[in-house]
Amino acid sequence: MRKLRCQEKKMIINRRNLLKILVAAGLGPSILRDSWSSAERNGTGLDWPSAWKKPEKKFNFSLGLASYTFRAFNLEQTIQMTRRLGLEKICLKDVYLPLTSSAAEITQAMAKIRAFGLNPYACGVVYLEKPSEVDQAFFYAQTAGLEMIIASPRPELLSLIEEKIKQTKISLAIHNHGPGDRYYPTPADAYERIKNLNHKIGLCLDIGHAVRAGIDPAEAARLYFDRLLDVHLKDVSSPSPEGETVEMGRGVINLREFLRTVTRLNYHGTLSFEFEKDEKDPLPGLAESVGYVRGLLSCLDL
């Protein structure tokens, strides 16, 4: 296999050399095949080939999936596609398992996810508008055995959330949603509201929405690292409110600098891909994005 070379300037990846990046990163043409008949036969998903080493394994963070990406698909399909990408962690959106689910339904769904070798580490994004919804979200997370809730809570609920965290030891990460968001358009808006609260209340840094709000995500990671619990990875077409999700490497975000920053900061959390484009057929664009990031990680200079 030809060794992948990286230049100091930002990598420009076109269609021709994308396959080389995918292969170097441990992905190949097989990931784009429509069939997973072997997975259907053995019931365990398409396992990552043991001969391919995942570049992220040399770092302290993990790569995962924000399952809003596959919102048009059912849970089984989402599990299969996540496994095909070699991702091991998943943040579960309630479209697959409503927050109103019974304890038995939650337990059954989590068992199914874990049986396929996935770690359902979090749920969200969850919108919390009243106290009963806070109670419900923490019951859900505790029953499911989750580490974290990714949320957008009304600010007046933060004191109740702090009490729930003390009771359950479950973290809550506030997600910045960019221009137009009522409470948390930027990471700074969230940080200012939580900086004096329990340390298990932190940030889920969505780098795409940060850039849409004119924020450098690498700088945000440095400034608010003491509360950085989770990251949503994506790329966007423009550093403006009109910016939309694109395949990673095709947009305006300096992903290489962001990855270098979280590595230097010794980030131990999850970088979860959230590909909001192509709702009915997201896998090709997501696979390209995962391959791009793994290509960057495989030759990241610190």
ROLUMKOL-104080 format. One record per residue (C-alpha): x, y, z; residue number from 1. Coordinates in steps of 0.2 Angstrom, whole numbers, plus 5000, padded with zeros to 4 digits. Last residue first. Layout:
REM ROLUMKOL-104080
X/Y/Z/NUM
...
This chain:
REM ROLUMKOL-104080
5008/5088/5080/302
5008/5081/5063/301
4992/5071/5058/300
4996/5058/5045/299
4983/5044/5049/298
4972/5057/5057/297
4969/5067/5041/296
4965/5051/5032/295
4954/5045/5045/294
4945/5062/5044/293
4943/5060/5025/292
4937/5042/5026/291
4924/5046/5039/290
4918/5061/5027/289
4918/5050/5012/288
4908/5037/5021/287
4896/5050/5027/286
4893/5056/5009/285
4890/5038/5003/284
4879/5034/5018/283
4867/5049/5018/282
4854/5042/5005/281
4837/5048/5010/280
4843/5062/5022/279
4856/5068/5009/278
4864/5081/5020/277
4864/5081/5039/276
4880/5072/5042/275
4884/5071/5060/274
4900/5062/5064/273
4904/5060/5082/272
4920/5065/5090/271
4920/5056/5107/270
4929/5061/5123/269
4947/5059/5129/268
4953/5076/5123/267
4972/5077/5126/266
4973/5096/5122/265
4986/5092/5109/264
4974/5080/5101/263
4959/5092/5102/262
4970/5105/5093/261
4977/5094/5079/260
4959/5088/5075/259
4953/5106/5074/258
4968/5111/5063/257
4966/5097/5051/256
4947/5101/5050/255
4950/5118/5044/254
4931/5121/5041/253
4926/5129/5024/252
4918/5114/5015/251
4923/5100/5004/250
4935/5091/5016/249
4920/5084/5025/248
4905/5081/5014/247
4894/5096/5015/246
4882/5103/5028/245
4874/5120/5025/244
4881/5138/5028/243
4867/5151/5027/242
4870/5157/5044/241
4888/5161/5038/240
4905/5153/5038/239
4900/5144/5021/238
4898/5126/5014/237
4899/5117/5031/236
4909/5102/5037/235
4904/5090/5051/234
4910/5083/5068/233
4899/5084/5083/232
4910/5085/5099/231
4907/5079/5117/230
4912/5083/5135/229
4921/5100/5133/228
4919/5109/5150/227
4937/5112/5154/226
4941/5114/5135/225
4931/5130/5134/224
4944/5141/5127/223
4954/5128/5118/222
4939/5120/5110/221
4932/5136/5105/220
4949/5141/5097/219
4948/5125/5086/218
4930/5128/5082/217
4933/5146/5075/216
4917/5155/5078/215
4907/5165/5065/214
4890/5158/5069/213
4890/5146/5055/212
4907/5141/5061/211
4900/5136/5077/210
4886/5127/5069/209
4898/5116/5060/208
4909/5113/5075/207
4895/5106/5086/206
4904/5107/5103/205
4894/5097/5115/204
4897/5107/5131/203
4897/5103/5149/202
4887/5099/5165/201
4897/5086/5173/200
4908/5099/5181/199
4894/5105/5192/198
4889/5123/5189/197
4899/5139/5189/196
4904/5138/5171/195
4886/5133/5166/194
4878/5148/5159/193
4893/5157/5152/192
4898/5140/5144/191
4882/5139/5134/190
4883/5156/5126/189
4902/5154/5123/188
4898/5138/5113/187
4888/5148/5101/186
4869/5149/5097/185
4864/5143/5114/184
4848/5150/5121/183
4835/5154/5107/182
4845/5147/5092/181
4844/5159/5077/180
4863/5158/5073/179
4871/5141/5078/178
4864/5126/5087/177
4876/5124/5102/176
4874/5108/5111/175
4874/5107/5130/174
4882/5091/5137/173
4874/5082/5151/172
4884/5070/5162/171
4876/5055/5171/170
4881/5053/5189/169
4863/5049/5193/168
4859/5059/5209/167
4872/5073/5207/166
4867/5074/5188/165
4849/5076/5193/164
4853/5090/5205/163
4862/5099/5191/162
4848/5096/5179/161
4836/5105/5192/160
4848/5120/5193/159
4849/5120/5174/158
4831/5121/5171/157
4830/5140/5170/156
4842/5140/5156/155
4829/5130/5145/154
4838/5114/5140/153
4847/5110/5123/152
4853/5092/5126/151
4866/5079/5123/150
4863/5066/5138/149
4878/5057/5144/148
4886/5040/5150/147
4871/5029/5145/146
4865/5014/5154/145
4849/5013/5145/144
4839/5014/5161/143
4849/5029/5167/142
4848/5038/5151/141
4829/5036/5150/140
4826/5041/5168/139
4837/5056/5165/138
4827/5061/5150/137
4810/5059/5159/136
4815/5069/5174/135
4821/5083/5163/134
4805/5082/5153/133
4795/5083/5168/132
4804/5099/5173/131
4800/5108/5157/130
4807/5113/5140/129
4821/5100/5138/128
4826/5097/5120/127
4836/5081/5118/126
4850/5080/5105/125
4852/5067/5109/124
4856/5051/5118/123
4874/5045/5124/122
4886/5031/5125/121
4877/5018/5114/120
4893/5007/5112/119
4891/4997/5097/118
4897/4979/5096/117
4881/4972/5087/116
4875/4965/5103/115
4877/4982/5111/114
4863/4989/5099/113
4851/4975/5102/112
4854/4976/5121/111
4850/4994/5121/110
4834/4991/5112/109
4828/4978/5124/108
4833/4989/5139/107
4823/5004/5132/106
4808/4994/5128/105
4808/4986/5145/104
4810/5003/5154/103
4795/5010/5144/102
4798/5022/5130/101
4793/5040/5132/100
4810/5046/5127/99
4806/5038/5110/98
4818/5025/5104/97
4823/5027/5086/96
4817/5045/5083/95
4825/5048/5100/94
4842/5051/5093/93
4855/5039/5099/92
4873/5044/5101/91
4883/5030/5094/90
4901/5023/5097/89
4911/5009/5088/88
4913/5016/5070/87
4919/5004/5058/86
4910/5012/5043/85
4900/4996/5040/84
4896/4995/5059/83
4887/5012/5058/82
4877/5006/5042/81
4872/4990/5051/80
4866/4999/5067/79
4856/5012/5057/78
4848/4999/5047/77
4842/4990/5063/76
4836/5006/5071/75
4826/5012/5056/74
4831/5024/5043/73
4826/5042/5038/72
4835/5048/5054/71
4851/5041/5048/70
4862/5056/5051/69
4852/5060/5067/68
4862/5045/5073/67
4877/5056/5079/66
4890/5043/5075/65
4907/5039/5084/64
4925/5041/5083/63
4935/5039/5099/62
4947/5051/5108/61
4964/5046/5117/60
4973/5044/5100/59
4983/5030/5092/58
4967/5021/5089/57
4960/5035/5078/56
4970/5028/5063/55
4960/5012/5063/54
4971/4997/5059/53
4966/4987/5044/52
4971/4968/5045/51
4957/4965/5058/50
4944/4969/5045/49
4930/4980/5053/48
4915/4969/5056/47
4900/4970/5044/46
4885/4967/5056/45
4883/4954/5069/44
4868/4944/5062/43
4878/4931/5053/42
4868/4930/5038/41
4862/4948/5037/40
4880/4953/5039/39
4886/4942/5025/38
4872/4949/5014/37
4878/4967/5017/36
4874/4973/4999/35
4874/4991/4993/34
4893/4992/4992/33
4901/5008/4997/32
4911/5001/5011/31
4918/4987/5000/30
4927/5001/4989/29
4939/5004/5003/28
4941/5010/5021/27
4956/5008/5032/26
4962/5026/5031/25
4975/5022/5018/24
4961/5014/5008/23
4949/5029/5010/22
4963/5041/5006/21
4967/5032/4990/20
4949/5031/4985/19
4948/5050/4988/18
4962/5053/4976/17
4952/5054/4960/16
4936/5062/4967/15
4946/5077/4974/14
4954/5079/4991/13
4963/5096/4995/12
4973/5094/5011/11
4976/5110/5021/10
4994/5116/5020/9
5008/5107/5029/8
5007/5093/5016/7
5002/5075/5020/6
5009/5059/5012/5
4999/5043/5012/4
5011/5028/5010/3
5007/5017/4995/2
5000/5000/5000/1
